Amino acid sequence: MAALLLLGYAAIFVVIFKLLRVPVTRWTITTAAIGGVVLVGGLLLAMNYNHPYTTEARLYFYTTPIVPEVKGRVVEVPVKPNAALKKGDVLFKIDPQPYQFVVTQKEAALAEAEQGVKQLQTSLDQAGAAAAKAQAQVDLAQETYDRQVQLLERKVVAQATVDTASRNLEAANQSLVGAQAAEARARLAATSEIGGVNTTVARLAADLRDARYDLAQTTVTAPTDGYVTQLFLRPGMMAASSPAMIFIHQGDRMFAAAFPQTVVQRLRPGQEAEIAFDAIPGRVFVGKLQTLVDAVSQGQLQASPALLNPEDRGKTPGLALAAIEIDEDLSPYQLPAGATAQVAVYSDHLAPVAVIRRILLRMNSWLNYVR
C-alpha cells in the first residue's frame, strides 16, 4: 500500500514538474520529498487505523480425519481422490472375516443359552416334583409314626418299632429339606432375569450386538457430503487407530481475516468489507464483518509442567481474528479451499479516506495478474 501511494505521489509531481515547468532544484525536490512524506504518511496513518487492511485472510474449510473404529487389513478402497461423495458412500473396507467369526461364535453361544433357559425350566419342574414326592413321604412317615405311638400306648407293639418309625420320619424330613433346597436353586436359576430376559441370554445378546457392530464398522463410509483428497491408502495396508485419510466436508466453509491488535477498536460487526482473492485477479467482492473473535491464540494457557514465560509470548503479540460473510456467490469461480485474500474493512471514521483504500485494494487485485 505504501509503495503504491508513493508511486502515485511521484507520478503526480513528475506531471506537475513537466506541465508547470517547475525548475528542478535542490529546494523544489526537497519540498516535494517532504510533502510526500507528510502527505503519504498521514494518509497511511489515517487509512491503516480507521479502515484496516490485511493480507492475512483465508477461506477456511472443515476436515474430518477418518479413523476406523476397528483395526485390520484393508481389502478395498473404492473411493477416488477429489471425487464428489454423498453421505454413506463407501470409503474403504477392512477384512471382515475375523469379525464374522466372532459374530458366528456369539450367535452359537446365544442359541445355546436360549436352549439352556428351556432346560432350566425343565429342571425346575423336576425339582418341584421331587419336593412334592419328599413331602408325601414325610406325610406318610408322620402317619406311620403316630400310629405306632398309639399302638405302643396300647402295648400292641414294642418300643423298637416306634424308634424305627421315628428314624424313618427324621430321614423323610431331611430328604424334604434337600428337595426343597434343590427346588429353590432351580427356581433362582430359571427366574434370574433382567428386563424380562434371562441374565445369561441378555449378556450374550449384548455381546452379539457388539460383535455385529464391529463387523459393520469394517465398512467405513463418508460422514457427510464431501470428498477425499491426497489419498494414500491402498489395499493390503493395516488400518489401526491412526487416521487413514482426511475427509473434506462440502460447502461448510468460513472466511476469516486476521488484523493487528492496534486496529481492533475500529472493528465492529456489520461494517462493510471488501475482499480480493489472490486466485481471482481483478475482482473485488463485497461482504460484511460478522464477528470479531474475542481471543488471541498467543494468550491461551494450558496445563503444563513449565512456568509461564512472558518473554516468549511478547515476541509474537498475535493477530485478532474476524469472521467475514461474503455477500456474493463464489460458486461460479474455481476457488480452492484455503484460498488466501486481501481484506479491507471500512469504519465510519474519516469516510473520505476510504476511497483511497478502495482504489489501492483494486490496484493490488489487478497486480495479481502478474504475480
C-alpha positions as CSV (number, residue, x, y, z in Angstrom):
1,M,0.0,0.0,0.0
2,A,2.7,2.5,0.9
3,A,4.6,1.7,-2.3
4,L,1.6,2.4,-4.4
5,L,0.9,5.7,-2.7
6,L,4.5,6.8,-3.1
7,L,4.5,5.8,-6.7
8,G,1.3,7.7,-7.3
9,Y,2.6,10.8,-5.5
10,A,5.8,10.7,-7.5
11,A,3.8,10.4,-10.8
12,I,1.7,13.4,-9.8
13,F,4.8,15.5,-9.1
14,V,6.5,14.4,-12.3
15,V,3.5,15.6,-14.2
16,I,3.4,18.9,-12.3
17,F,7.1,19.5,-12.9
18,K,6.6,18.8,-16.6
19,L,3.4,20.8,-17.2
20,L,4.1,23.8,-15.0
21,R,7.8,23.8,-16.0
22,V,8.8,23.9,-12.4
23,P,12.6,24.1,-12.2
24,V,14.2,21.1,-10.7
25,T,16.4,22.5,-7.9
26,R,17.5,21.3,-4.5
27,W,14.7,23.3,-2.9
28,T,11.9,22.1,-5.1
29,I,13.0,18.4,-4.8
30,T,13.3,18.8,-1.0
31,T,9.9,20.4,-0.8
32,A,8.3,17.6,-2.9
33,A,10.0,14.9,-0.9
34,I,9.0,16.4,2.5
35,G,5.5,16.9,1.2
36,G,5.3,13.3,0.0
37,V,6.5,12.0,3.4
38,V,3.9,14.2,5.2
39,L,1.0,13.5,2.8
40,V,1.6,9.8,2.2
41,G,2.5,9.2,5.9
42,G,-0.7,11.0,7.0
43,L,-2.9,9.1,4.6
44,L,-1.3,5.8,5.7
45,L,-1.9,6.6,9.3
46,A,-5.5,7.6,8.7
47,M,-6.2,4.6,6.5
48,N,-4.5,1.9,8.5
49,Y,-6.2,2.8,11.7
50,N,-9.7,3.8,10.5
51,H,-10.0,1.5,7.5
52,P,-8.0,-1.6,8.5
53,Y,-6.4,-3.7,5.8
54,T,-4.7,-7.1,6.0
55,T,-3.2,-9.7,3.7
56,E,-3.7,-12.5,6.4
57,A,-7.1,-13.7,5.2
58,R,-8.1,-17.2,4.2
59,L,-11.1,-19.3,3.2
60,Y,-11.1,-21.9,5.9
61,F,-12.7,-25.3,5.5
62,Y,-13.6,-28.2,7.8
63,T,-12.0,-31.6,7.6
64,T,-12.5,-34.9,9.5
65,P,-9.7,-37.4,10.0
66,I,-11.2,-40.8,9.1
67,V,-10.1,-43.2,11.9
68,P,-11.6,-46.7,11.7
69,E,-13.3,-48.0,14.8
70,V,-11.8,-51.5,14.2
71,K,-8.4,-52.5,13.1
72,G,-7.5,-54.9,10.3
73,R,-6.1,-55.3,6.8
74,V,-7.6,-53.0,4.1
75,V,-9.1,-55.1,1.3
76,E,-10.8,-52.5,-0.8
77,V,-10.5,-48.7,-1.4
78,P,-13.3,-47.8,-3.9
79,V,-13.1,-44.0,-3.3
80,K,-11.3,-41.8,-5.8
81,P,-9.4,-38.6,-4.8
82,N,-11.2,-35.3,-5.3
83,A,-14.3,-37.1,-6.5
84,A,-17.7,-35.9,-5.0
85,L,-19.1,-38.2,-2.4
86,K,-22.5,-38.5,-0.8
87,K,-23.1,-39.3,2.9
88,G,-22.9,-43.0,3.3
89,D,-20.7,-43.7,0.3
90,V,-18.0,-46.4,0.9
91,L,-14.5,-45.0,1.6
92,F,-12.7,-48.3,2.2
93,K,-13.3,-51.8,3.6
94,I,-11.4,-53.8,6.2
95,D,-11.2,-57.6,6.0
96,P,-14.5,-58.6,7.7
97,Q,-13.6,-62.3,8.2
98,P,-12.1,-62.1,11.8
99,Y,-15.2,-60.1,12.9
100,Q,-17.6,-62.5,11.1
101,F,-16.0,-65.4,13.0
102,V,-16.7,-63.6,16.3
103,V,-20.3,-63.0,15.3
104,T,-20.8,-66.6,14.4
105,Q,-19.3,-67.6,17.8
106,K,-21.6,-65.2,19.7
107,E,-24.7,-66.4,17.7
108,A,-23.9,-70.0,18.7
109,A,-23.4,-69.1,22.3
110,L,-26.7,-67.2,22.4
111,A,-28.6,-70.1,20.8
112,E,-27.0,-72.4,23.4
113,A,-28.1,-70.1,26.2
114,E,-31.7,-69.8,24.9
115,Q,-31.8,-73.6,24.8
116,G,-30.4,-73.7,28.3
117,V,-33.3,-71.5,29.5
118,K,-35.7,-74.2,28.5
119,Q,-33.6,-76.8,30.3
120,L,-33.6,-74.7,33.4
121,Q,-37.4,-74.6,33.3
122,T,-37.4,-78.4,32.9
123,S,-35.0,-78.8,35.9
124,L,-37.3,-76.5,37.9
125,D,-40.3,-78.8,37.2
126,Q,-38.3,-81.9,38.1
127,A,-37.1,-80.3,41.4
128,G,-40.7,-79.3,42.2
129,A,-41.9,-82.8,41.6
130,A,-39.1,-84.2,43.8
131,A,-40.0,-81.8,46.5
132,A,-43.7,-82.8,46.3
133,K,-42.7,-86.5,46.5
134,A,-40.5,-85.8,49.5
135,Q,-43.4,-84.0,51.2
136,A,-45.6,-87.0,50.5
137,Q,-43.0,-89.3,52.1
138,V,-42.8,-87.1,55.2
139,D,-46.6,-87.2,55.5
140,L,-46.6,-91.0,55.2
141,A,-43.8,-91.3,57.7
142,Q,-45.6,-89.0,60.1
143,E,-48.8,-91.1,59.9
144,T,-46.8,-94.3,60.5
145,Y,-45.0,-92.8,63.5
146,D,-48.3,-91.5,65.0
147,R,-50.0,-94.9,64.5
148,Q,-47.0,-96.8,66.1
149,V,-47.1,-94.4,69.1
150,Q,-50.8,-95.2,69.6
151,L,-50.1,-99.0,69.4
152,L,-47.3,-98.6,71.8
153,E,-49.6,-97.0,74.3
154,R,-51.9,-100.0,73.9
155,K,-48.9,-102.2,74.3
156,V,-49.5,-103.8,71.0
157,V,-46.0,-103.1,69.6
158,A,-42.6,-102.8,71.2
159,Q,-40.6,-99.6,71.7
160,A,-38.2,-100.7,68.9
161,T,-41.0,-100.4,66.4
162,V,-41.7,-96.8,67.4
163,D,-38.0,-96.0,67.3
164,T,-37.8,-97.3,63.8
165,A,-40.8,-95.2,62.7
166,S,-39.2,-92.1,64.3
167,R,-35.9,-92.7,62.4
168,N,-37.9,-93.1,59.2
169,L,-39.7,-89.8,59.9
170,E,-36.4,-87.9,60.5
171,A,-34.9,-89.3,57.3
172,A,-38.0,-88.2,55.4
173,N,-37.8,-84.7,56.8
174,Q,-34.1,-84.5,55.8
175,S,-34.9,-85.6,52.3
176,L,-37.7,-83.0,52.2
177,V,-35.2,-80.2,53.2
178,G,-32.8,-81.3,50.5
179,A,-35.5,-81.5,47.8
180,Q,-36.8,-78.0,48.8
181,A,-33.3,-76.6,48.6
182,A,-32.8,-78.1,45.2
183,E,-36.1,-76.6,44.1
184,A,-35.1,-73.2,45.3
185,R,-31.8,-73.3,43.4
186,A,-33.6,-74.4,40.2
187,R,-36.1,-71.6,40.7
188,L,-33.4,-69.0,41.1
189,A,-31.6,-70.2,38.0
190,A,-34.8,-70.3,36.0
191,T,-36.1,-66.9,37.1
192,S,-32.8,-64.9,37.0
193,E,-33.9,-62.1,34.6
194,I,-33.2,-58.6,33.6
195,G,-35.9,-56.7,31.7
196,G,-37.9,-59.9,31.4
197,V,-34.9,-61.8,29.8
198,N,-32.7,-64.4,31.3
199,T,-29.5,-62.8,32.5
200,T,-27.2,-65.1,30.6
201,V,-29.3,-64.7,27.4
202,A,-29.2,-60.9,27.9
203,R,-25.4,-60.8,28.3
204,L,-24.8,-63.0,25.3
205,A,-27.3,-61.0,23.2
206,A,-25.4,-57.8,24.2
207,D,-22.1,-59.4,23.2
208,L,-23.7,-60.4,19.9
209,R,-24.8,-56.9,19.2
210,D,-21.4,-55.6,20.0
211,A,-19.8,-58.1,17.6
212,R,-22.2,-57.2,14.8
213,Y,-21.4,-53.5,15.4
214,D,-17.7,-54.2,15.0
215,L,-18.5,-56.2,11.8
216,A,-20.4,-53.3,10.4
217,Q,-17.5,-50.9,11.1
218,T,-15.3,-52.9,8.7
219,T,-17.0,-50.8,6.0
220,V,-16.1,-47.2,6.5
221,T,-18.4,-44.6,4.9
222,A,-18.4,-40.9,4.2
223,P,-19.8,-38.9,7.3
224,T,-21.3,-36.2,5.1
225,D,-21.3,-34.9,1.5
226,G,-17.7,-34.0,0.5
227,Y,-14.6,-35.6,-0.9
228,V,-11.2,-37.1,-0.1
229,T,-8.0,-35.6,-1.3
230,Q,-4.4,-36.8,-1.3
231,L,-5.5,-40.4,-1.0
232,F,-2.6,-42.6,0.1
233,L,-4.5,-45.6,1.5
234,R,-4.1,-48.8,-0.6
235,P,-5.4,-52.4,-0.2
236,G,-3.1,-54.5,1.9
237,M,-2.2,-51.8,4.3
238,M,-3.1,-52.1,8.0
239,A,-5.8,-49.7,9.3
240,A,-5.5,-49.1,13.1
241,S,-6.0,-46.2,15.4
242,S,-4.3,-43.6,13.2
243,P,-6.2,-41.6,10.5
244,A,-6.4,-43.5,7.2
245,M,-7.4,-40.4,5.2
246,I,-8.7,-36.9,5.5
247,F,-12.3,-36.1,4.5
248,I,-13.2,-32.6,3.4
249,H,-16.8,-31.5,4.0
250,Q,-18.6,-29.9,1.1
251,G,-20.0,-26.4,1.4
252,D,-19.0,-26.0,5.0
253,R,-16.5,-23.1,4.8
254,M,-15.7,-20.0,6.8
255,F,-13.9,-16.9,5.6
256,A,-11.8,-15.1,8.2
257,A,-9.2,-12.3,8.3
258,A,-6.5,-11.6,10.9
259,F,-5.9,-7.9,11.8
260,P,-3.2,-6.3,14.0
261,Q,-4.4,-5.6,17.6
262,T,-3.8,-1.9,17.0
263,V,-6.9,-1.6,14.9
264,V,-9.3,-3.7,17.0
265,Q,-11.0,-0.5,18.3
266,R,-12.2,0.3,14.8
267,L,-13.6,-3.2,14.1
268,R,-17.4,-3.6,14.6
269,P,-19.8,-6.3,13.5
270,G,-21.8,-5.2,10.4
271,Q,-19.1,-3.0,8.9
272,E,-18.6,-3.2,5.2
273,A,-15.7,-5.3,4.0
274,E,-14.1,-5.8,0.6
275,I,-12.2,-9.0,-0.4
276,A,-9.7,-9.5,-3.2
277,F,-8.8,-13.2,-3.6
278,D,-5.3,-13.9,-4.9
279,A,-6.9,-16.7,-7.1
280,I,-9.3,-14.3,-8.7
281,P,-7.3,-11.3,-10.1
282,G,-9.0,-8.1,-10.9
283,R,-12.2,-8.9,-8.9
284,V,-13.2,-7.4,-5.6
285,F,-16.0,-9.0,-3.6
286,V,-18.3,-7.2,-1.1
287,G,-19.1,-8.6,2.4
288,K,-19.5,-7.5,6.0
289,L,-17.7,-8.2,9.2
290,Q,-19.8,-10.8,11.0
291,T,-18.0,-11.4,14.3
292,L,-14.7,-10.5,16.0
293,V,-13.2,-13.4,17.9
294,D,-12.7,-12.3,21.5
295,A,-9.4,-14.2,21.9
296,V,-5.9,-14.2,20.6
297,S,-4.2,-17.7,20.3
298,Q,-0.9,-16.4,21.7
299,G,-2.6,-15.7,25.0
300,Q,-4.0,-19.1,25.7
301,L,-2.9,-21.1,28.8
302,Q,-2.9,-24.8,29.1
303,A,-1.8,-27.2,31.8
304,S,1.9,-27.7,31.6
305,P,4.9,-28.6,33.8
306,A,6.6,-25.4,32.6
307,L,6.1,-21.9,34.1
308,L,4.7,-19.1,32.0
309,N,7.4,-17.2,30.2
310,P,6.1,-13.7,29.2
311,E,9.2,-13.1,27.1
312,D,8.3,-15.8,24.7
313,R,4.8,-14.6,24.3
314,G,5.9,-11.0,23.8
315,K,7.8,-11.9,20.7
316,T,4.6,-12.7,18.9
317,P,1.8,-10.4,20.1
318,G,-0.7,-12.2,17.8
319,L,-3.5,-11.1,15.4
320,A,-7.2,-10.6,16.1
321,L,-9.3,-12.9,14.0
322,A,-12.5,-11.6,12.4
323,A,-15.1,-13.8,10.6
324,I,-16.4,-12.1,7.4
325,E,-19.6,-13.0,5.5
326,I,-19.2,-12.6,1.7
327,D,-22.4,-11.3,0.2
328,E,-21.7,-12.5,-3.4
329,D,-21.9,-16.1,-4.7
330,L,-18.5,-17.7,-5.2
331,S,-19.7,-20.8,-6.8
332,P,-19.0,-19.6,-10.4
333,Y,-15.3,-19.3,-9.6
334,Q,-12.8,-22.2,-9.2
335,L,-11.7,-21.1,-5.8
336,P,-9.7,-23.8,-3.9
337,A,-10.4,-24.4,-0.2
338,G,-7.9,-22.5,1.8
339,A,-7.5,-19.7,-0.7
340,T,-5.8,-16.5,0.5
341,A,-7.1,-13.0,0.1
342,Q,-6.6,-9.3,1.0
343,V,-9.3,-7.7,3.0
344,A,-10.2,-4.1,3.8
345,V,-12.8,-3.1,6.4
346,Y,-14.4,0.3,6.3
347,S,-15.4,2.1,9.5
348,D,-17.5,5.3,9.9
349,H,-14.4,7.4,10.8
350,L,-12.8,9.6,8.2
351,A,-15.0,8.2,5.5
352,P,-13.4,10.2,2.6
353,V,-10.1,8.4,3.2
354,A,-11.9,5.1,2.5
355,V,-12.0,6.0,-1.2
356,I,-8.2,5.8,-1.4
357,R,-8.3,2.4,0.4
358,R,-10.8,1.1,-2.2
359,I,-8.6,2.3,-5.1
360,L,-5.5,0.7,-3.6
361,L,-7.2,-2.6,-2.9
362,R,-8.3,-2.8,-6.6
363,M,-4.9,-1.9,-7.8
364,N,-3.5,-4.8,-5.6
365,S,-6.1,-7.1,-7.1
366,W,-5.1,-6.2,-10.7
367,L,-1.4,-6.8,-9.7
368,N,-2.4,-10.4,-9.0
369,Y,-2.4,-10.9,-12.8
370,V,1.4,-10.5,-12.9
371,R,2.4,-12.0,-9.5
